Amino acid sequence: MVTYFVKKHKCEKPKHIDIITTWPMAMALHSVVLNPEDTTTTTITKPMEELSTMVKPDHALYPITLKFEEVVYKVKLEGSREKTILNGVTGMVCPGEILAMLGPSGSGKTTLLTALGGRLTGKLSGKITYNSHPFSGPTKRKTGFVTQDDVLYPHLTVTETLLFTAMLRLPKTLTQAEKVHQVTRVITELGLTRCQNSMIGGPLFRGISGGEKKRVSIGQEMLINPSLLLLDEPTSGLDSTTAHRILTTVKRLASGGRTVVTTIHQPSSRIYHMFDKVILLSEGSQIYYGSASTALEYFSSIGFSTSVTVNPADLLLDLANGIAPDSMHDYEQGENTDDEKKLIRQQLITCYETRLKTDVCDLDVCNYNLGKEALPRNRVESEQWCTSWWHQFKVLVLRGLRERRFEAFNKLRIFQVISVAILAGLLWWHTPSSHIEDRIAMLFFFSVFWGFYPLYNAVFTFPQERRMLIKERSSGMYRLSSYFLARTISDLPLELALPTAFTFILYWMGGLKPDPSTFILSLLVVLYNVLVAQSLGLAIGAILMDVKQATTLASVTTLVFLIAGGYYIQQIPTFIVWLKYLSYSYYGYKLLLGVQFDENDVYECSKGVYCHVVDFPGVKSVGLKNLHIDLLAMGFMLIGYRLIAFLALHRVR
């Protein structure tokens, strides 16, 4: 027999604890129902055989009691100065409860939430425990973190978004069918059935509503059946009705035995009364912790009462800003000075420390466990990732292809490339072999256009995905190596298809050597050049992670590579000749010349006079020898630039 013990403590017991199964034969919602009125020790027994059929341990709900004591966080400023963001914040939240963090902007709400989620780096002190244990890998797996901004891929549908998340975050012990079933359950539970096949949408095209996006973000975290759910401003930017609907969903999730902590800026009265506990912060200091329903009573007891009926959240935020209820008229008249506000805040902090802090620090941790530690540490701690590298790579490649199926082959980009190819083909229409300078100019145009076009496209890749990368890596969804390789692979269809079409059009319209093998070699050189240019763009974008800075550096780089490419300047001064060896345009141009011409080829340099191609200035400056060295040089660039990009991404957190 397995015995469930629930002991008396200072936290209210949740009405029930959801144990959610995710495989097709057992998708029922099982609950251990506890009598909330009974404060004595409650014992519920179940046979071990029945328990083993109820839940897969990898995906069961293990209730977590979160307690944080004297949390202090400081950031360094210029010189030796420091700024205190959090100053001794203490509190506790139990399974089945919602703890709301209130306070004005800059009060430290998001910082505290980030610290509770184990995502804060820097000078953090104090004690944060989860069922009396420090933050660990198993705890991270059972923690859902919903950021303030809904970071979602715009071209994926709701179902695709949740399905790819499930494939990456759910454990490998679950089959694909079980993960799909879990996605279906979450869609139904969050009321997303109506929009499940709609695209998320973005700035350039309309998709689902803001409230639906927020529910999708919550759904991504609900897929892992989190024991601890952290939400940063879940109602930000939403109307009151949508905000209430979101919090109703969160309340329902909490009632299933989950521990929920949320920051919220200015909740309505209806939303405020959904909270079980409240922490009120003012400039990083704590001025209240306790039941949401008794907050006004506490502040009235210390002399901050109001004679009119107000939204409790509005009154608390006024107090956090240093505005007492009886001074509201003065504040509206502009007579409330900064010194008065500072004095009120200090008074509130002092009252908290003398009246509440001792009781808060003495709170007992409530434990709901299955006769063992609430999180099965010894079984999963040795495995950092839920899925294998190969599985992550396959899913990320598929997701990248699905996401880019609309943006990659859009009509504008196709028109741009094809129109340039046709226009260039008309300008170089069937260039005769005697016009050697025009043929060489065409080959240089190949190396220039397909050296810089993919570079500028690649520069945007990682800066645009920075927020997504931070979000997903913080959740432990995948290895950076699997993401990097998958992201570059998913770009290849566009990066290779368009230059192939371009080369096919211009090569034959321009009248280059009409030999299939020569055409194929020329195409391979162009594609090789594209991959190297793309690699440089990825490296620049990953290093700077800023679109403006990256495009500026890319412009300077392309200009230097253009000038040093061997076509415009044949005699570069010795002290700066090394620049051309850094230019992939130089190597690409030389390889194209080597494919089209041989050292023994001649052309009619004047009437009746023939000259060797290698003596033409545009060819002589680069030569036609040692082409294998040029291939190796571009290969080193290809690998080197991508390695630099990969290492640079390690800084993104």
N, C-alpha and C positions, 0 to 999 in steps of 0.2 A: 504494500500500500504506500501511496505518496500522500503526505499530509501538508496542507497549506496552513500556515500560521500567520495571522494578522493581529499584531499586538496593539494595545492602546498607545497613542502618541499624540502630539500636539497638532498634527496635520489631520484634516478630515480625510476619511477613506473615500476613494472613488466608488461610485455606485456599482460599477462593474469593470472588470479587466478584460479587454478583448484579446483573444488568442486567435489570430487570423491564419488560416491555412491557404496555400496557394497552388495546390495541385488539383487537377480536374475531378478526381473522385472524391475530394473532400473540401469543397469550397465553402463550407458552412461557416458561419460566424459563431464561435463558441464563447460563452461568457461564464466567468465565475462570479456569481451574483452575491454581493455582500449586503447585509442589512445595515444601512447607514445610521440607524437609530441605536444600534447595539454597540456600545463602547467597550464591551468586555472582549476577552480573547475569543476569536471565532475560529473554529476548526472545521475544515471541509475536506473530506477524503474522497479519493478516486482510485480505482485500481490502476496499477502501472500499465496493464495491457491497453486500457481505454485511453490513457494519457498518450501512449506512444502512437496511437492512431489519430489523435487529435491534431498534433502539431509537429512540424519539422523544426528541430531546434535552431537551424540556421536562420529561420524566418519567423520565429516566435516573438511575441511581445514580452520583453523583460522590463517590468516597471523600474524606473530610475528616480531616486530622490536626489535632487540637486541642491547642494549647500555651498555657499561661498562666504568666506569670512575675511574681513579686513583687506579687501582687494584694493591694491594701490597700483596705479600705472602712471609712469612718467615718460616724457619724450624729451630728447635733447634739443636744445636751441643753439644759437650761435655761441661759440666759446664754451664756457663751462656751465652755462645756465640750463636749467631744466624747467619744464612745465608739467604740473600735475593734472592729469586728465581724470583720474579716478582717485578718490581720497578716502580709503577705508570703508568701502561699501560691503554690507553684510546682508544676507537673506537666505531663504530656503523655499523651495517649491517641491511639492509632492506629486505623485501620480494622480491624475484626474483633475489637476488644478491648472488654472491659467494665471501666470504672474505677468502683470503689465508694468513696463518701465515708462514712467512719465517724466517729462521735463522739457524745458525749452531747447531750441537748437543749440548745440555745443555743450550740453550738460553732461555728456559722456554715455548716453544710452547705447548707441551703436558700439562703442568701444567695449562696454561691459558685456553686451551680447556676444561680440566677437570673442572676448576672453572666455566666456562660458562655453562657446563652441570649440575651444581649443585651437583657434585660428589666429590668435594675437601673438605677434612676436615683439620683442623689446623688453624693456625693464618692467616686468610684472611681478608683483609680490602679493602675498596673502595666500589663502588656502581655498582651493576649489575642489570639491569631491563629488563623486557620483556613486551613491550607495556606499559612502565612506571610503571609496577608492579614488585614486588620482585618475586623470584622463589617460586613456589608453587606446590601442587599436580597436579592441572590441567595442569600447564606448563610442568611438568615432563612427563605427559601422551602424550603430543604433541611434545616431544623432542626425536629424534632418535640419538643414539650415536654409531658410528662404530669404534671399537678399531683398533689399528694398526695390531695386530695379529688376524687372522681369527680363533676364538675359536668356533669350530664346532665338533659335534660328528662324528667320522670317518665312523661308520657303518650305518648311516642313509643316505637315498637318498636325493637329493635336494628337492624333493616334500615333503618328510616326515619331513625334517628339517623345512621348511617353514610352513607346516601344524601344527606341534606341537607348533611352535611359535605363530601362529594365534590363536590356541585354548587357549593359556595362556594369550596373550596380548590384543586381541580384546575384546571389552566389551560384557557383557552377554546379552545386548539388541539385539545382532546379533545372528541369528540362525546358526547352524552348516553349513547348505548349503550356507549361506551368507559368512561365513568365508572361506569355500572351494573356493567359487567364487573369493574372494579377493586374495587367494593364486594363483589361475590361472591367474588373471590379472597381479600380480607382476611378475610371471614367464615370461609371454609374454612381459611385459614392459622392463624387464632387459635382454631379449635375452637368457633365460635359458632353452628354450623349448627343445633344442637338448640334453641337459644333465639332464633333469628333473628326469629321472629314474636311474641315475648313483649315486653310493655311493660317499660321500664326499672324503673319503680316508684319509690316515694318514702316519706316518713314516714307517709302516710295509707293507703297500700295496698301490698300486696306485689307485687314484680316479680321480676327476675332476682337471682341471688346476688351477694355482694360480689366474689367472684373474677371473675364474668362481667362485672360493671360495670367492673372494672379492665381487663379485656381489651377492652371496648368503648372505653374511654378510650385505650388503646394503639392500637386499631384506627383511631381518628380521626386519630392522627398517622401511622400506617402508610400511610394513603391517599395521602399526598403522596410516598411512597417516600423517607423522610428519609435523608440521608447521616449526619446527626448526631441521635441520639436521647437526650434528657435526661428522666430519670424521678425524681420527688421522692417518696420513701417508697412505692414501688409495692407493698410487702407490708404496709403499715400496716393494722391491724385485721383481717387475714386469719389463718386457722389455718395451721399449718405445711405441711399438704399442699397447700392452695390457693396459699400463698406460693411453694412449690417449683415448682408448675405455672406460675405467672406468670414466675418467673425462668428456667425452662426455655424458655419462649416467647421471652423477651428474649435468652437465650443463642443461640437459633437465629437470631434476627434479626441479632445481632452477627456470627455466623459467615458471613453473607452479605456482609460487607465494610462494615457500618455501624459507626460510632463510637458507643459507648454509654457514658453517664455516669449513675450513679444514686446517690442518697443512700439510706441504709438505716440503721435505728436499731439493731436487734439481730438479725442474721441467724443462722439455724441453721448448724451445721457443714456440712451438705450445700449450702446456698446459698452460704456463704462460699467454698467450693472451686470455685464457678462463675466467680468473679471472676478477671480477669487481673491487675489492678493495684488497689492500695488507697491511699487518702489517709486519714490519721488526724489529726483536728483536735481540739484542746483549747482552749476559750475563744478561738477564732479563730486560734490559732497552730498551725503544722504540726509534728507530731512523727514522721511517717513518710510516705514516698512510695516505692513500689516494687512488686515482684511480691507478690501475695497469698500465694504459696506460701513465700516466704522471710521473711515478716514476723516469725514467731516466732524464726527463726534470728538475725535482726538484733537483736531485743530481748534475746535470750540473750547475744549478744556484748557488750552494754553493761551486763550485770548484772541483767537483769529476766527471769529464767527461772523455770519452775515444774517441780516434780518429778512432778506429776500430769497426766494427760491431760485437756485442757480444749478446749472450743470456741475456736478461735483468735479469733473475733470477741469472745467474752466477755473474753478476756485483754486484747485491744486496748482495749476499752471501759473496763475497770478501770484500765488505764494512763492513758487519756485523762481519767479522773476523778481521777487522782492516787493511785491505790491500787496499790501494788506487790504482786506475787504472794506474797512472803513476809510481807506485812502483812495478808493477808486475815483471819487469825484475830483480829488486833487490831481490824480494821474491824468484824467481826461482834460483837466485844465492845464496840464504841463508843469505842475508845481512839484511833482514827485522827483526829488533829486537823487542822483546816484548814491550819495552818502546815506540817504534814508533807505534806499533799496538794499544797500550793503548791510546796514544795521538790522533790517528785518531778516535777511537771509542768515546772518550770524545768530540772531535770536532763535530762529527755527532750528539751526544746526545744534545749538546748545540744548534746546528742549529735547531734541531727538536723543542726544547723547546721555542726558540725565534721566529721561523717562522711558525710552524704548530700547536703547542699544543693548543693555544688559540682558533683557528678556530675549531679544533677537539672537544674541550670541549663545544663549543657553538652550536654543531649540534642539530637540532630539530628532535625530534622523529616523525617518520612517522607512521600513524595509518591507517590500512585498517580494518574496522569493519562493522558489519551488524547492525548499529544503536544501538549497545550496546557494552559492554566490549568484547574484542577480544576472551577471553577465558571464558566460562560459569562457573564461580567459584562457585556460590551459588548452582548449581545443582549437581555437582560431588565432591565437596570438602569433603563432609561428608563420602564418600566412598573411602577408601584407595586402595582397590583392584578391578580390573576389573571383576574378577570371584570369585565364592565361594570357600571355602576351599575344599569341596568335589570334585568340578570340577577340581581344580588344582591337587588334589591327584590322581584322576582317570587318567588324562592326563599324569602325571609324571610317574605313574606306567606303563602305556602302552608304553611311550617313553623309559623307562628303559628296559622293556622286548624286545622292538624292537632293541634297541642299543646293547643289550647283547646277542641277538640270535645267533651271530656268535662267539663271544669271549667266551661265557659261556660254551657251549658244544663243544668246539673244540676238535679235535681228540687227540691232545697231552695230554690234561688234563684227558680225559677219559682213554686213554692208561695208563697214570701214575697211576691212582687210581686202575684200574682193574688189572694191572700187579702186583702191590704191594699186592692186596688182594689175587690173585692166588698164588703168591710166598709164602706169609705168610700161606695160607691154606695148601700148600705142606709141609712147615716146621712143622706145627702143625697138620698134617694129622691124623684125628681120634684119638686124644690124649685120652688114657684110663683114667678112673676116678681115678685110683690109682696114676697117675702122676699129683698130685695136684699142684706141683710147676709149671709145664708147663701150666696148665689151668689158673692159676692165672697170669702167665706172659702174656698169651694171652689177658686176660681181661685188664691188665695194658697197653698193647700195643694198645688196642682199645681206651682207655682214652687218651693216649699220642698222637697217630697219629691224632685222630679227636679232639684233643685239640689244636694242634699247626698248622696243615695244614690250617684250616679256619682262624686262627689268622693271619698268614702271608698273606693270600689273602686279608683279610679285611683291613690290614694296608695300602694298596695302594689305597683304595677306595677314600677317601676325598683328599689326596694330589694330586692325578691325576685329580680330578675334581675341584681343587681350582679355576683355571682361569674361568671355566664355571660358577661356583657358584658366583664368584664376578661379572661377566658380567651380569648374569640373575637377581641377586638380585639388582644390581645397576639400572636395568631397571624396577624394581618393578613387575617382572613377577609372582612371587608366594611368599607365606609365607614360612619361613624357616621350620616350623613344617610340612607342607605338603610335602616339598622336602625331609626332613629327613626320614619321615615315608615311603614315596614312594620309596626312594632309597634303604632302607633296605628290603622292601617287594619284590622289583624286583630282589634282590639277592637270595631270598629263593629257587627258583627252582633248581639252581645249588648247593647251599649250602646243600640242603636236598636230592637231587636225588643221588649224588655221594656217600655220606656216607650210604645211604640205600642200594645201590648196593654192596658196600664194605662189609657191615655187613652181607648181605644175603650170599655172597660168603664165607667169612671167618668163619662165625658162623657154617654153616653146614659142611664145609670141616674140620674145627678144631674139630668137634665132641663134641661141647658143648651140654648142656641138650636138648635132642630132643623133646621139647614140644613147640607147636605153641604159647601158651600164654607167655612162658618164652622168646621165641625169640622176640615177639612183645614188651615186656617190655624192653628187652635189646636194641632193636632198638630205642625205645623212649628215653632211657637214653643216647645213643650215639648222637641222634639228639639234645637233650637238651644240652649236652656238646658242640656240634657244635655251637649252638646259643649263649651260654655264651662266648665261645672262639671268635666268630665273634664280639661280643659286645666289648670285650677287645681290639681287633684289631681296631675297629672303633674309640674307645676312644683314643688309642695311636696315630692313624693317624690324628684325628681331633685336638688333643692338639698340636702336633709338626708340622703338615702340611709340613713335609719334609721327603721324602722317605728314605734317608740315615739315618737320625736320628731315624726315626720310626722303621726301620728294626733293627738297633742296639739295641734299647730299647726292642724290641720284642724278640731278641735273648737272652738278659740277663734275661728277664722275663720267657721265656720258660725253660731256664736252671734251674732257681731257682725253678719253679713249678715242674719240672721233679724230682729234687733231693728231694723236700719236699712232693712228691706225696704219700708217705707211702709205697712204694715198695722197694726202694733201702736202705733207712735208717729206721729202726724200732724204734730206740731210739734216738730221736732228743734232744739235750741239752735243759734244761728248759728255759734258757734265750732267746732262738731263736725258741722255739716250735710254737710260734704264726704264723710263716711263712706258716706252712701247712694249716692253716685255711684261708689263702688268696689264696690258690691254688685251682682252680676249678678242676684240675686233681685229687686232693685228693678226692674231693666229687664225681666226676664221677667214679673214681676207686671203691670207697666204695659202690656206688649204684649198679654198675655192679656185685660186689661180693654179695650184698644183693639179687639181682635177681637170681643169679645162685646157691647160697648156703643158707641153713638154719642153725640155731644154733645147731640143733640136727644132722646135717649131719656128717658122718664119712668117713674116707678114710683109706686105708691100708698103714700105715706108715712104716711097716716092715712085713716080712713074717709071716702071721697069727696074726698080731697085728694091731688093728684098733684104730685110734685117731680121736678126734673131729676136724673138719675143723677150728673151731674158735681158736684152739690152734696153728695152723700153723703160723709161724712168719709173713708171708706176709699178713695174715688176722688179726692176733691178734693186729698188730700195728694200724689198723684202726677200727676194730670191725664191728659188724653187727647190732648194736642197733641204735635206734633214726634216722632211715633213713628219716623220715619226716623232721627232722631238716636239713639234708643235701639237701633235695629238696628245702626247704625254703632259705637256704644259697645260692644255685645256682640261685634261683629266684631273690634274692636281687642283686646278681652280674649282672644278665641279665638286670634288670631294671636300676641299678646304673651305669653300664658302658655306657649304651646307653644314659642315662640322661647326663652324663659327656660329651659324644661326642656331644650331641645336644647343650649343653651350650658352649662348646668350639667353635662350628661353628659360634656362634654369633660374635666372634672376627674377622671372615673372611669378609673383606670389600674391 
